[in-house]
Amino acid sequence: MWAAHDHGDDLHAGGAGKTSITRDVGYQFAQAGLRVLLVDLDPQANLSSWLGVRNVSIDATVYDLATTGAPLPEPVEAHGLHVIPSQVDLALAETGMLGVPGSQLFLRQALEQVRDRYDVVLIDSPPSVGQLAILGAVAADRLIVPVPTRQKGLDALPGLQKATALYRRMRPDLTVALYVPTLYNDRRSHDREVLDMLRGGLSPSPRPCRNARPCGSTAPWTAAPCTATCCASPTRWRASWA
């Protein structure tokens, strides 16, 4: 399982491209014949909306799972993908999970029950560190980290390191599989400089993703250049975007 997150004070509003990458990579996996589950943990529900899954009830989201340990809700089918959607009231799970022993492990436990049904699970987490983001990160086998090739991308790295350290308290084996520089324009000297700095200071080495667009974009169904790297050997991956 792979989970995607934007972290750091300057990324709390999102905009690093995690949702568009989740959507496009998931779609390309499905087009390649893999069984893909997308889990939308962001109450903004941009991933769900982009896939045409709108006006869902709270029961269709992970709310009951996150707050009571209920089974995974039945996914919705969209564009060859299975989707567990989100909606604005999922934000109530942030307080509903507090004081519930083991709640941060509920999604991981639930996904283990459907492991044989999917080759890849992609988790789109909220853009700030909270109970839902922790739920997604702990459920993942690897993290994928979109980093804008802007100053705010560099400024966010200390926050990312703190968040990753927090997740590893609960999942010591959790690692970053891929850093994805987004919003990259090789005609801008600043973007090239930031990419060089990221490559020099991060491991695994980032590769630019030019097509990942901020939330709110009407991006077409186009795979970003980083897709081949993400797809190296997609056998029952669970990932969270960090």
N, C-alpha and C positions, 0 to 999 in steps of 0.2 A: 504494500500500500504506500502510496506517495501522498504527502500532504503539502499544500502550498500556503505560505504565510507571507505577509508584509509585516516587518517589525521595525522598531525604532521610532523615536518621537516624531520624525518628519514623515513617516509612512503610515501613521495611524489612520489617515483618511483614505488609504489605499492608493491606487494609481501606478503600482509597479508592474502590473500586467499579469498577476497571478491567475485571475479568473479567465482571461482570454487564453492564456497558455493551457490551463486546465481543460477548457472547452476544446481547443484545437487539437491538443495532443490526444485527448480522449477520443475525439472524432476520428483522427487518423489511425489510432489503435483499432477502433471498431471497423474502419474501412479495410484494415489489414486482416480482418477475420477474428480478432481477439474479442473475448467476452469482457466488456468494460462496465464497471459500476462507478458513477460519479456521486459523491456525497457532498451536498451543499450545506456547510455549517455557518455560512455568513447570513445573518438576518437581513442584510440588504438584498439578498436573493438575486444578484445579478446573473449568476450562472444559470439558475433555474429560468429566469426571464429570457435570457438569450436563447435557451433551448426551447422556448415556447411553453414552458410549464409555469402557469400563473394561476392565481386565485385558488391556491391549495389550502386545505385546512391544517391546523396545527398538528392534527393526528398523522398527517402524511410526512411530517418532518421527524427529526431525531429527538424532539422534545421529550416524549415519554421515555425513550431509551436513556437519554442523558440524565433525567431526574429520578427515574425509578428503576432503571435496569430492564425495561421492557424489551422485547425482541425488536430487531430491525424492522421498520415498516416496509410494506411491499413497495418496491420501486416502480416508478413510472417509466414507460418506454418512450424515447424521443430520439429520432435520427439514428437509430441503430444502437443507442446507448440505454442502459438502465440508470435512472436518476432518482436519488432520494432528495427531494426538493427542500427549499427553505421558504420562509416568509417572516415578516417583521416580528411576529410574536415569539419567534424562536429566541429572541433576546432575553425573554423571561427565564430561559434556562440558566443564564449566568448566575442568577440568585437561587434558582431552584436546585442547582447542583451543590450549593454550599451546605455543609453539614450532612451530606449524604455520603457515608463511608464508601470509598471505592468508586465514586461516580466518574472519575476521570478515566477509569479503565473500562467503562461500560461499552463504548464503541468498539474497542479492540476485541473484547470478548464476543460481541455480537457478530463482528465480521469474521471471526474464526468459525462461526457456525455456518457461514455461506462460502467459505474459502474454495470449495470445489466447484462453485457456480461461476467463478470469475477468474480471468487471467490477470486482470489489472484493476486495481481500485485507486481512484484519484480523489483526494479529499481537498475541497476548497474551503479554507479556514477564514475566520474573520481577520481584519487587518490590524488588530491590536491584541496584546496578550491578555487573555481572560480565560474563564473556565472552558469555553467552547474551543478556543485555540489549543489549549492543553489537551482537551479531549481528542482533537484531530491529530496532534503531534504524537501523543502516546499510542494512538492506534496505528501509526505508520511504521513501516520498516525503514524508510528513508525519507529525508527532507529534500525538497527542491526549492531553491531560494532565488526568486527574481530580484535583481538589483538594478535600478535605473542608472544609466551612465550619466548621471547628473550629480550635482553636489549633495543633494538630499540622499542619494544612494550611498555615498561615502559616509555621510553623517549618521546614517542608520546602522552602520556595521557594529558599533559598540552595543546598541540595543539588541541586535540580532545575536551577538555572542552571549549576552545575559540571558536571552530567551532560550537559546539552545542549552545553556548550562542548567536552566530550570527544568527543561524537558528531560535532560539526562539524569536528573535525580530520580526520576521514575522509570526511565528507560536508558540504562547505562550504555546499551549497545546501539542507540540511535545515532545515525550519522547523516551528514549532508552528502547526497549523491551527486548533486549538480547545482552550480551557481549559474543563473541565466541573466546576463546583462541585457536589459530591455531599453526601449526607446532610443536605441543606438543609431547614430547617423555618422558614417565614416567621413562625411564632408566637414564635420565640426571638429576642430582641433581639441576642444574641451572633452568631447566624447572619447576621442582616441586616447587622450591623457588619462581619463578616468578608467578606461578599459585596461590600459597598461598597469595602472596602480592596482586594480582588482586582480589582474593576473599575477602580479608580483606578490600579493599579500594573501591570496585565498587558494585553498586546495579542496577539491579538484579545480583545475584551472577553468575560469569562465570562458564561454564562447558566446558571442553576441547573438541576440535574438531581436531582429529588426521589426518583426511583425506583431510582437506582443503589444497590445494597446491598453490604455487605461480603462477602468470600468466606465460604462456609459457610451463606449464606442459602438458603432454598428459594423464592426469588423466582419469581413466575409469569412466563409469556412476555408481558411488558408492555413496550412501548417507553417509554423515559424521555422527558420533555418536550424534551430536547435533540436528539432524533432528527432533527427537520426541519432543524436547522442542520447536523448531520453529513451529511445527505443532499443538500446543496445541488446538486451536479452529479457524481454518483458514476460517473465514466467511468474505468475501469481505475485506481482508487485503490489504493495500497498504504500502509497506515498502521500505525504502532506507537504503543501507548498509553504515554506517558512518565510 
